[in-house]
Amino acid sequence: MEKLLTIIFSTDFFYSILRVTTPILFASMGAVVANLSGTPNIALEGIMLIAAFVGMYVSYLSASAWIGLVAAIGAGMLAAGILAFFTLYYRTNVILGGIAINSLASGGTIFFLYLIAGDKGTSVSLNSKVLPQINIPLIQDIPILGDIVSGHNFLTYLSIISVFTVYYMIKRTPLGLRMRAVGEQQAAAESVGINVIKIKVIALLISGALAGLGGAFMSMGYVSWFSRDMVSGRGWIAIAAEAMGRTTAIGTAVTSVLFGVADAFSNTVSVLGWPADLVGTIPYCVTLIGLFIFSLREYRKRQ
Amino acid sequence: MSREKSFNILRTVVAMIIATLVAFTIILLVSENPLESIKTFIIGPFTSLRYLGNIVEVAIPLTFSGLAMAVLFQTSLFNLGAEGIFFLSGALGALVSIWVPLPGFIHPLFAILVGGTAGAAVMLIPGILKAKFGASELVTSLMLNNILLGVGCYILNNVMRDPNVSSLVSFKFAETALLAKLITGTKVHTGLLIAIGTVIVVYIFLYKSKWGYELRMTGINKEFAEFSGINIVKVIILAHIVAGFLSGMGGVIENLGMHKRFEWTALPGYGFDGAMIAMLAGNNPIGVVGAALFVAYLRIGADLVNRFSDIPTEMISILQCVIILLISAERFLHKYKQKWIEKEAK
């Protein structure tokens, strides 16, 4: 127990929370934007994986992490665009569309990884780039706080900014208002002249871009290579966070951080010989219980 | 057959052809020897008894997940929990196969029963939450998948891991628990017979029983079904239990038929495959068999191409993406649908 406490109350642990939360935060914001406009995006997991792959490969080709980042965002938007095209134009069921994109991602990335790197496991043989870490002036010199808050990857800071951007967009911009209207009462939104399809496409594209950022972090920040299935469930955690956060930016961000804590915790306790497999299920169990409580409350209200 | 129905079949065939053409395109772009590769992809699976056997072997678990998803889709339920149940039930079936001493024949049946019951019990969670409180079965089942994965991995790591083997696998299943091989020269096992029997039972359940009727009516129009006196809560929970049992059976049968130890360390993907199979089959249990065989054929074809030439097997997931997107696309070919249906009217 004492050993556990020393691990938890170390600056390393707090630093790692911010690190592991980054991809979850991006993807969960993507989930918020998509769900807000009434199209649940279960392809987040796959989109992140595709973006992680494309980011790695383009940064290798161009020898620039920034070009890789742009390509990763583009790839995320492209995958989300394919989903949008099929669900909104061809009326593919959005859940089945999500399954399709996830299938494409999990096998497709391995397929192309083999073609470019001759390896079905990782891309370590390719010299791909990593986005820079940023030391915040002044704050980095503060003991403890500096060690925790400073020196993170560029994308970690961007993920925090993205929360406020999404919050602002939802609450204060006409686009956000329209998204909410479309998600809540599509027919009503249509009747006042909102182009429902357009709003949904925009929402899915934003969601794809955010998931793309999360994917980019995986292969160009969290580690410096791509490996198969490296997103390993973070897209699903993001959906859990969104469900717990009731599709609000701040609520979802808070749950994302809690899930990040659980993630960092499960990484840590496995060192102590605790069952990491079970600790890893905590976010999902919490969400399940949360959903139960929420729906129970809704049910009582209706009675 | 109505014009609408025949159009749907036509559309499915067109989607399958497009997927195959996508495969050709990939092969042409990637392969050093494209013609040979395409030949292997198309004809390869039929060239030996062993490959034909492979198709059947792969189709068996796909049939179970396809049936489970068909039952759910017929009730208009979007529950993807089959994925996690395959894994957990497989692990529980493995426990029974390793440690419960039973004579042959009864042993695998008991393991399958345990797996199926566990699957049904797990599905009660999203089922009751949906039926009673209206919680989205999609989100709850996605959460469950990851919980079941964690629990299954825990069982594998801490309870049944064989320490004498370097890779992460369980102890050997007892000989009595293994499903016997049906055809020499292949690995086709008695799970095939169980699968065929299950298809017939599910068909009768869906189309010839009162429960199945209620279930389908709820799927077509929930409000109307409720209005005409169908107990929706019961129907939704029933659909979940049946789907859970079917997925659980599939998980155990795949393990006892194809493996000697429990070897899964990640979700095996059968749940999501099941959604594709059910869709290809138009949610019809008999159609599920054809769809499972078709997908298995594509996989074996891709596998052979991988073995004899230079194209990674994962090509298959690109094809699956195309198949799912096109077949579930209501408006795919919709311009022709009108003409097709009008033709009959003339």
Interface residues (C-beta under 8 A of the other chain):
Chain A: P40 I42 I82 F86 Y89 Y90 R91 T92 N93 I95 L96 G97 I99 A100 I101 N102 S103 L104 S106 G107 G108 I110 F111 Y114 L115 K120 D229 G233 W236 I239 A240 A243 P275 D277 L278 G280 T281 Y284 C285 T287 L288 L291 F292 F294 S295 L296 E298 Y299
Chain B: V30 F78 L80 I125 L129 K132 F133 G134 A135 S136 L138 V139 T140 L142 M143 L144 N145 N146 I147 L149 G150 V151 C153 Y154 N157 N158 A266 F272 A275 M276 M279 P312 E314 M315 I316 S317 I318 Q320 C321 V322 I324 L325 S328 A329 E330 R331 F332
